[in-house]
Amino acid sequence: MYVFAGSKVIAEYTPSAQTTAPTKEYVYLGSQLLATLDASGNPTYRHPDHLSARLYSNSSGTVIGTQGHLPVFTRKFLCNSLLPRLSCD
């Protein structure tokens, strides 16, 4: 179950969770999502660029995830990901 403040998700609950114990909370600065907090209160910080969050870190600053984008219809993207049987020679 999701809890919204306006159009923003601010918390997630599992069906069996108590109302005082969300499984995930969302932290915003204005309209920008800055971080999420897990059920134990451990943060995951988002490091955005002009497209999306490219990097995720924990409270000690360790990178725990990355994300990248390829343009739509990029030859490498089509050959390697979407259509692995396609000959791209």
C-alpha positions as CSV (number, residue, x, y, z in Angstrom):
1,M,0.0,0.0,0.0
2,Y,1.3,3.5,-0.9
3,V,0.7,6.7,1.0
4,F,0.7,9.9,-1.0
5,A,1.1,13.6,-0.2
6,G,-0.3,15.3,-3.2
7,S,1.1,13.5,-6.2
8,K,4.2,12.2,-4.4
9,V,4.6,8.8,-2.8
10,I,5.8,9.3,0.8
11,A,5.6,5.8,2.3
12,E,5.0,2.2,1.5
13,Y,3.5,-0.4,3.7
14,T,3.1,-4.2,3.4
15,P,-0.5,-5.4,4.0
16,S,0.5,-6.8,7.4
17,A,2.5,-3.8,8.5
18,Q,1.5,-1.6,11.4
19,T,0.5,1.9,10.5
20,T,3.5,3.2,12.5
21,A,6.0,0.9,10.7
22,P,6.3,1.7,6.9
23,T,8.5,-0.6,4.9
24,K,9.9,2.4,2.9
25,E,9.7,6.1,3.3
26,Y,10.6,8.7,0.7
27,V,12.4,12.0,1.4
28,Y,11.9,15.0,-1.0
29,L,13.4,18.4,-1.4
30,G,10.7,20.3,-3.3
31,S,9.8,18.0,-6.2
32,Q,13.1,16.1,-6.2
33,L,13.3,12.7,-4.5
34,L,16.5,12.8,-2.5
35,A,16.5,9.5,-0.5
36,T,14.5,6.5,0.7
37,L,14.6,5.0,4.1
38,D,14.1,1.3,4.7
39,A,12.1,-0.2,7.6
40,S,15.1,0.1,9.9
41,G,15.6,3.8,8.9
42,N,18.7,3.1,6.8
43,P,18.9,5.7,4.0
44,T,19.6,5.2,0.3
45,Y,20.7,8.5,-1.2
46,R,20.0,9.3,-4.9
47,H,22.5,11.3,-6.9
48,P,20.7,12.7,-10.0
49,D,21.9,14.3,-13.2
50,H,19.7,16.0,-15.8
51,L,18.0,12.6,-16.8
52,S,17.6,10.6,-13.7
53,A,19.3,9.2,-10.6
54,R,22.6,7.8,-11.9
55,L,24.1,6.8,-8.6
56,Y,22.8,5.5,-5.3
57,S,24.8,5.5,-2.0
58,N,24.3,4.5,1.6
59,S,24.9,6.5,4.8
60,S,28.7,5.8,4.7
61,G,28.9,7.2,1.1
62,T,29.5,3.8,-0.5
63,V,28.1,3.5,-3.9
64,I,25.4,0.7,-3.8
65,G,23.9,1.1,-7.3
66,T,24.3,2.8,-10.6
67,Q,22.0,3.4,-13.5
68,G,22.6,4.3,-17.1
69,H,20.6,5.2,-20.2
70,L,21.1,4.4,-23.9
71,P,19.3,6.3,-26.6
72,V,16.3,4.6,-28.1
73,F,17.2,2.6,-31.2
74,T,20.9,2.6,-30.4
75,R,22.5,-0.2,-32.5
76,K,24.4,-1.7,-29.5
77,F,21.3,-1.5,-27.4
78,L,19.2,-3.3,-30.0
79,C,21.7,-5.9,-30.9
80,N,22.8,-6.8,-27.4
81,S,19.7,-6.4,-25.3
82,L,16.5,-6.4,-27.2
83,L,17.2,-8.6,-30.1
84,P,20.1,-11.0,-29.2
85,R,19.6,-13.1,-32.3
86,L,19.9,-10.1,-34.6
87,S,23.1,-10.1,-36.7
88,C,24.7,-6.7,-36.2
89,D,27.8,-7.3,-38.3
